[in-house]
């Protein structure tokens, strides 16, 4: 193959790659621009079962808190606050030694959310039992208020709970955790406000 022919092939590949990449980016941009802002319900339906809360940017948390915690001391069914696709169900151990299970839901090109099931255990066998109580699997399409499973808290443990947060993704791949409270439907917003006040908190504490 002569040098001129090689040059033409290389030029063609460069142009083809550029066009393909541009089309992919343009397609994603269209999906991104059409993505709807989410409106959530609550992941816990019987709020009388909630025995404590931590809120978004909670000053009284030991770290910058970017979601809502609902303390639950009895077996409690947890629901999808919005429709979407289960992209991952991940068991892992945090730096404090406690095991959790993240259930991730992709809502659209802009938005994702996850609920962490935290029975509050350092025992892997217990978190494996918790995994058996998750009723969805990766790849499932879920609808709002569909059951995700049951939190099975360790009795008399310090803080069994679910952690709930949502993430806004930019077109350039950056992401920002934002407060679920700001995107609740009106009924859920009133209920969460009242729940937080019952524990002496507001849905979002100012960052100190």
C-alpha positions as semicolon CSV with decimal commas, in nm:
position;residue;x (nm);y (nm);z (nm)
1;X;0,000;0,000;0,000
2;X;0,153;0,329;-0,108
3;X;0,193;0,631;0,117
4;X;-0,083;0,833;-0,051
5;X;-0,336;0,556;-0,004
6;X;-0,241;0,518;0,364
7;X;-0,284;0,892;0,415
8;X;-0,632;0,882;0,261
9;X;-0,734;0,594;0,487
10;X;-0,602;0,774;0,797
11;X;-0,781;1,093;0,696
12;X;-1,104;0,901;0,640
13;X;-1,077;0,737;0,985
14;X;-1,015;1,072;1,152
15;X;-1,315;1,230;0,978
16;X;-1,537;0,928;1,050
17;X;-1,438;0,924;1,417
18;X;-1,504;1,297;1,446
19;X;-1,847;1,269;1,285
20;X;-1,942;0,968;1,500
21;X;-1,829;1,139;1,819
22;X;-2,017;1,454;1,723
23;X;-2,335;1,258;1,655
24;X;-2,312;1,077;1,987
25;X;-2,257;1,402;2,176
26;X;-2,538;1,575;1,985
27;X;-2,773;1,287;2,062
28;X;-2,687;1,296;2,431
29;X;-2,729;1,674;2,434
30;X;-3,081;1,636;2,296
31;X;-3,171;1,373;2,559
32;X;-3,015;1,595;2,827
33;X;-3,210;1,904;2,721
34;X;-3,537;1,707;2,717
35;X;-3,479;1,546;3,059
36;X;-3,755;1,640;3,299
37;X;-3,691;1,774;3,648
38;X;-3,793;1,497;3,888
39;X;-4,080;1,512;4,134
40;X;-4,047;1,268;4,424
41;X;-4,270;1,097;4,674
42;X;-4,124;0,965;5,002
43;X;-3,937;0,633;5,033
44;X;-4,109;0,556;5,366
45;X;-4,488;0,558;5,366
46;X;-4,564;0,508;5,735
47;X;-4,376;0,797;5,893
48;X;-4,484;0,684;6,241
49;X;-4,216;0,415;6,204
50;X;-3,943;0,680;6,175
51;X;-3,763;0,726;6,509
52;X;-3,509;0,989;6,403
53;X;-3,383;1,192;6,108
54;X;-3,071;1,350;5,973
55;X;-3,130;1,615;5,710
56;X;-2,948;1,757;5,411
57;X;-2,645;1,960;5,526
58;X;-2,714;1,862;5,887
59;X;-2,476;2,062;6,109
60;X;-2,514;1,806;6,383
61;X;-2,384;1,524;6,164
62;X;-2,019;1,424;6,201
63;X;-1,963;1,496;5,832
64;X;-2,118;1,703;5,553
65;X;-2,445;1,520;5,508
66;X;-2,584;1,522;5,155
67;X;-2,910;1,335;5,194
68;X;-3,186;1,239;5,432
69;X;-3,158;0,963;5,691
70;X;-3,471;0,796;5,821
71;X;-3,401;0,598;6,139
72;X;-3,609;0,281;6,145
73;X;-3,592;0,039;6,436
74;X;-3,836;-0,221;6,300
75;X;-3,858;-0,404;5,967
76;X;-3,987;-0,141;5,725
77;X;-4,083;-0,157;5,358
78;X;-3,897;0,097;5,144
79;X;-4,049;0,236;4,824
80;X;-3,913;0,393;4,505
81;X;-3,973;0,769;4,535
82;X;-3,977;0,797;4,154
83;X;-3,979;0,584;3,840
84;X;-3,651;0,486;3,679
85;X;-3,406;0,207;3,604
86;X;-3,211;0,016;3,866
87;X;-2,852;0,061;3,749
88;X;-2,671;-0,093;4,044
89;X;-2,728;-0,273;4,372
90;X;-2,400;-0,260;4,558
91;X;-2,294;-0,404;4,892
92;X;-1,988;-0,244;5,047
93;X;-1,819;-0,167;5,375
94;X;-1,773;0,195;5,480
95;X;-1,463;0,335;5,643
96;X;-1,630;0,309;5,986
97;X;-1,665;-0,067;5,940
98;X;-2,041;-0,070;5,881
99;X;-2,192;-0,249;5,583
100;X;-2,451;-0,091;5,356
101;X;-2,637;-0,171;5,035
102;X;-2,687;0,104;4,777
103;X;-2,983;0,079;4,541
104;X;-2,919;0,317;4,252
105;X;-3,195;0,446;4,022
106;X;-3,126;0,631;3,698
107;X;-3,412;0,872;3,638
108;X;-3,300;1,034;3,312
109;X;-2,992;1,192;3,152
110;X;-2,973;1,460;3,422
111;X;-3,083;1,287;3,739
112;X;-2,999;0,984;3,952
113;X;-3,083;0,885;4,307
114;X;-2,987;0,615;4,551
115;X;-3,123;0,470;4,869
116;X;-2,873;0,307;5,104
117;X;-3,007;0,027;5,322
118;X;-2,812;0,054;5,649
119;X;-2,923;-0,202;5,908
120;X;-2,624;-0,082;6,112
121;X;-2,400;-0,384;6,126
122;X;-2,031;-0,466;6,105
123;X;-2,114;-0,830;6,027
124;X;-2,106;-0,927;5,659
125;X;-2,343;-1,218;5,720
126;X;-2,609;-0,973;5,839
127;X;-2,574;-0,750;5,534
128;X;-2,599;-1,061;5,317
129;X;-2,930;-1,138;5,487
130;X;-3,032;-0,776;5,421
131;X;-2,953;-0,829;5,053
132;X;-3,210;-1,109;5,046
133;X;-3,472;-0,854;5,153
134;X;-3,406;-0,633;4,848
135;X;-3,691;-0,706;4,606
136;X;-3,547;-0,549;4,287
137;X;-3,246;-0,634;4,074
138;X;-3,009;-0,449;3,845
139;X;-3,175;-0,369;3,512
140;X;-3,530;-0,353;3,650
141;X;-3,754;-0,065;3,551
142;X;-3,935;0,051;3,863
143;X;-4,237;0,275;3,902
144;X;-4,301;0,533;4,169
145;X;-4,410;0,375;4,499
146;X;-4,294;0,029;4,389
147;X;-4,138;-0,169;4,672
148;X;-3,757;-0,180;4,670
149;X;-3,739;-0,417;4,964
150;X;-3,747;-0,419;5,342
151;X;-3,492;-0,262;5,574
152;X;-3,415;-0,525;5,838
153;X;-3,248;-0,329;6,120
154;X;-3,023;-0,487;6,379
155;X;-3,221;-0,476;6,703
156;X;-3,091;-0,231;6,963
157;X;-2,821;-0,102;6,728
158;X;-2,725;0,265;6,738
159;X;-2,874;0,404;6,417
160;X;-3,036;0,163;6,169
161;X;-3,167;0,372;5,879
162;X;-3,198;0,435;5,510
163;X;-3,003;0,716;5,348
164;X;-3,163;0,889;5,051
165;X;-2,995;1,134;4,816
166;X;-3,035;1,262;4,460
167;X;-2,775;1,381;4,214
168;X;-2,790;1,636;3,933
169;X;-2,549;1,557;3,647
170;X;-2,421;1,830;3,415
171;X;-2,373;1,788;3,042
172;X;-1,996;1,786;3,100
173;X;-1,999;1,499;3,347
174;X;-1,987;1,692;3,673
175;X;-2,238;1,604;3,943
176;X;-2,388;1,772;4,244
177;X;-2,584;1,628;4,535
178;X;-2,899;1,830;4,588
179;X;-3,168;1,819;4,854
180;X;-3,453;1,575;4,786
181;X;-3,682;1,810;4,982
182;X;-3,667;2,071;4,704
183;X;-3,807;1,820;4,452
184;X;-4,085;1,658;4,653
185;X;-4,446;1,673;4,546
186;X;-4,654;1,907;4,761
187;X;-4,802;1,641;4,987
188;X;-4,465;1,476;5,050
189;X;-4,304;1,815;5,119
190;X;-4,558;1,891;5,393
191;X;-4,514;1,547;5,548
192;X;-4,134;1,568;5,550
193;X;-4,142;1,920;5,694
194;X;-4,363;1,804;5,979
195;X;-4,148;1,496;6,037
196;X;-3,828;1,700;6,059
197;X;-3,988;1,953;6,296
198;X;-4,100;1,670;6,522
199;X;-3,730;1,596;6,580
200;X;-3,634;1,961;6,619
201;X;-3,484;2,000;6,272
202;X;-3,559;2,174;5,944
203;X;-3,542;1,989;5,609
204;X;-3,217;2,169;5,530
205;X;-2,990;2,311;5,799
206;X;-2,763;2,594;5,681
207;X;-2,405;2,488;5,624
208;X;-2,189;2,600;5,913
